[in-house]
Amino acid sequence: MRLYDFEFSGNCWKVRLLLDMLGLEYERVPVDSSRGETQQAAFKAVSGRGQIPVLEDGDVRLWDSQAILFYLARRYGRAGSGAPQAGAWLPEDAVGEAQVLQWLALSENELLYGLARARAALKFGRPFDVGACQREGRAGLDVLEARLAGHDWLVGERVTIADLACYTYVALAHEADVALDDHPAVRAWLGRIAALPGYRAMQGL
């Protein structure tokens, strides 16, 4: 298994988290998106979309962090897969699976367009409106807080890929200059994820 990724990408980090928590061995291929390496011909041959992460698993090649999380959970993270956390990452029922998809949507909207873009502007000089992104990110945090105020996890009673999908850019909110002081349930949830077996922090955090 091979993962094309960038150390400081939150979308890549969420994939590495699941790979590590599932106990899967994989080779990392560094691609520095901050230096434009995703737009070079060598990487475009791997993914015409020109974005990381990309996962190769035998004959399977997938781009997009959400799709990769879903694939890993379905193939390796369900009961009978033999993985250390088997059965914990994707619900078996239609309602639970749909609820996971709801939170994946939040991670790719309010959290990505909000927290991730504010961070990209402040940390990497990307041309985003920091104030507008921060407001969008706080709106996403309010949705998370409302759910987590009465629940340990985003879906059901166990950690799922919904939690990992939303986790990374929330954990990096300080780099977006967004404080979590008004979101105690979110802060507690971050601690629960960081305590999971196989957790590995992003370098430099």
Wavefront OBJ file of the C-alpha trace (Angstrom):
o trace
v 0.000 0.000 0.000
v 1.314 3.451 -0.951
v 0.137 6.900 0.169
v 1.075 10.058 -1.724
v 0.817 12.821 0.847
v 2.150 16.039 2.374
v 3.097 16.072 6.058
v 1.274 19.320 6.820
v -1.969 18.617 4.959
v -4.925 17.972 7.244
v -6.612 15.892 4.556
v -3.538 13.668 4.344
v -3.272 13.485 8.127
v -6.791 12.075 8.485
v -5.882 9.243 6.101
v -2.643 8.520 7.961
v -4.600 8.437 11.227
v -6.931 5.737 9.968
v -4.118 3.717 8.398
v -2.188 3.812 11.674
v -5.236 3.037 13.816
v -6.075 0.072 11.591
v -2.506 -1.177 11.959
v -1.938 -1.216 8.203
v 1.557 -1.020 6.727
v 2.055 1.526 3.966
v 4.754 3.457 2.139
v 4.593 7.230 2.211
v 5.517 9.150 -0.936
v 6.036 12.842 -0.030
v 4.430 15.356 -2.382
v 4.882 18.988 -1.308
v 1.723 20.743 -2.439
v 2.997 24.041 -0.987
v 5.742 23.999 -3.641
v 3.468 23.055 -6.519
v 4.605 19.434 -6.752
v 1.018 18.216 -7.212
v 0.928 20.078 -10.546
v 4.083 18.513 -11.945
v 3.877 15.911 -14.676
v 5.207 13.092 -12.501
v 2.365 13.480 -10.008
v -0.263 14.242 -12.650
v 0.544 10.775 -14.037
v -0.549 9.387 -10.664
v -3.611 11.607 -10.315
v -4.867 13.770 -13.122
v -6.767 15.804 -10.540
v -3.472 17.093 -9.185
v -4.429 16.854 -5.534
v -3.287 14.865 -2.519
v -3.790 12.448 -0.876
v -3.740 9.521 -3.284
v -3.830 5.915 -2.046
v -2.633 2.903 -4.014
v -3.659 -0.513 -2.702
v -2.716 -3.198 -5.182
v -4.652 -2.437 -8.358
v -6.803 0.149 -6.570
v -5.892 3.818 -6.886
v -8.041 6.439 -5.151
v -7.890 10.215 -4.727
v -9.810 12.354 -2.222
v -9.414 11.892 1.516
v -13.115 11.170 2.088
v -13.199 8.445 -0.545
v -10.012 6.927 0.872
v -11.412 6.922 4.433
v -14.581 5.237 3.201
v -12.609 2.627 1.249
v -10.289 1.784 4.137
v -13.168 1.550 6.601
v -15.226 -0.655 4.297
v -12.352 -2.919 3.253
v -10.275 -3.120 6.433
v -12.264 -1.639 9.287
v -15.387 -3.782 9.505
v -16.060 -6.921 11.495
v -14.177 -9.894 10.105
v -11.438 -7.829 8.452
v -8.830 -8.911 10.995
v -7.813 -5.323 11.755
v -7.180 -4.332 15.396
v -10.125 -1.922 15.342
v -12.338 -4.090 13.097
v -15.968 -3.071 13.017
v -15.369 0.307 14.655
v -15.094 2.672 11.729
v -18.183 2.407 9.508
v -21.695 1.476 10.617
v -23.300 -1.557 9.017
v -26.802 -0.053 8.789
v -28.099 2.407 6.196
v -29.005 5.105 8.724
v -25.619 4.992 10.443
v -23.773 5.047 7.142
v -25.840 8.025 5.963
v -25.105 9.846 9.206
v -21.391 9.316 8.613
v -21.809 10.878 5.170
v -23.498 13.901 6.751
v -20.406 14.600 8.861
v -18.102 13.990 5.905
v -20.063 16.762 4.179
v -19.456 19.091 7.136
v -15.752 18.314 7.006
v -15.635 19.203 3.303
v -17.704 22.365 3.647
v -17.664 24.421 6.864
v -14.427 22.900 8.153
v -12.537 22.873 4.850
v -13.766 26.206 3.460
v -13.584 27.674 6.951
v -10.804 26.369 9.188
v -8.618 24.779 6.518
v -8.649 27.811 4.225
v -8.017 30.268 7.051
v -5.051 28.098 8.057
v -3.823 27.919 4.449
v -3.963 31.702 4.180
v -2.112 32.308 7.453
v 0.395 29.451 7.235
v 1.029 29.110 3.500
v 0.041 32.510 2.124
v -2.930 31.273 0.117
v -5.217 34.066 -1.194
v -8.301 33.442 0.950
v -10.400 35.915 2.951
v -9.269 34.992 6.453
v -12.145 36.670 8.264
v -14.809 35.060 6.094
v -13.136 31.662 6.438
v -12.924 32.015 10.214
v -16.650 32.815 10.404
v -17.435 29.754 8.293
v -15.191 27.619 10.499
v -16.862 28.826 13.690
v -20.254 27.925 12.225
v -18.970 24.378 11.703
v -17.602 24.274 15.232
v -21.038 25.275 16.570
v -22.613 22.311 14.764
v -19.997 19.972 16.233
v -20.465 21.410 19.717
v -24.231 20.888 19.569
v -23.760 17.212 18.757
v -20.845 16.521 21.076
v -22.407 18.244 24.077
v -24.493 15.100 24.567
v -22.467 12.419 22.767
v -18.908 11.125 22.834
v -18.795 10.523 19.067
v -20.409 12.015 15.995
v -22.285 8.871 14.961
v -23.592 6.228 17.323
v -21.656 5.070 20.355
v -18.299 4.353 18.716
v -15.656 6.285 16.865
v -16.140 6.269 13.078
v -14.475 7.817 10.069
v -16.840 10.767 10.617
v -14.778 11.678 13.673
v -11.449 11.447 11.858
v -12.761 13.372 8.851
v -13.768 16.295 11.056
v -10.920 15.997 13.530
v -7.830 17.217 11.738
v -8.715 20.788 10.820
v -10.413 21.276 14.188
v -7.214 20.087 15.885
v -5.356 22.619 13.727
v -7.800 25.463 14.470
v -5.123 27.396 16.354
v -3.194 27.665 13.080
v -6.327 29.248 11.595
v -6.328 31.703 14.531
v -9.643 30.263 15.736
v -9.883 29.582 19.477
v -11.881 26.684 20.896
v -12.555 28.331 24.267
v -16.304 28.428 23.635
v -16.437 24.788 22.524
v -15.682 22.602 25.572
v -17.360 19.515 24.145
v -15.269 19.814 20.998
v -12.091 20.098 23.085
v -13.035 16.968 25.055
v -13.710 15.102 21.791
v -10.271 16.094 20.475
v -8.786 14.534 23.600
v -10.714 11.301 23.101
v -9.426 10.953 19.560
v -5.843 11.693 20.583
v -6.131 8.890 23.175
v -7.116 6.235 20.609
v -4.670 3.364 19.957
v -2.418 4.086 17.004
v -2.881 7.864 17.166
v 0.031 9.825 15.736
v 0.183 13.624 15.943
v 1.104 15.739 12.967
v 4.775 16.683 12.980
v 5.275 20.052 14.638
v 2.002 20.128 16.554
l 1 2 3 4 5 6 7 8 9 10 11 12 13 14 15 16 17 18 19 20 21 22 23 24 25 26 27 28 29 30 31 32 33 34 35 36 37 38 39 40 41 42 43 44 45 46 47 48 49 50 51 52 53 54 55 56 57 58 59 60 61 62 63 64 65 66 67 68 69 70 71 72 73 74 75 76 77 78 79 80 81 82 83 84 85 86 87 88 89 90 91 92 93 94 95 96 97 98 99 100 101 102 103 104 105 106 107 108 109 110 111 112 113 114 115 116 117 118 119 120 121 122 123 124 125 126 127 128 129 130 131 132 133 134 135 136 137 138 139 140 141 142 143 144 145 146 147 148 149 150 151 152 153 154 155 156 157 158 159 160 161 162 163 164 165 166 167 168 169 170 171 172 173 174 175 176 177 178 179 180 181 182 183 184 185 186 187 188 189 190 191 192 193 194 195 196 197 198 199 200 201 202 203 204 205
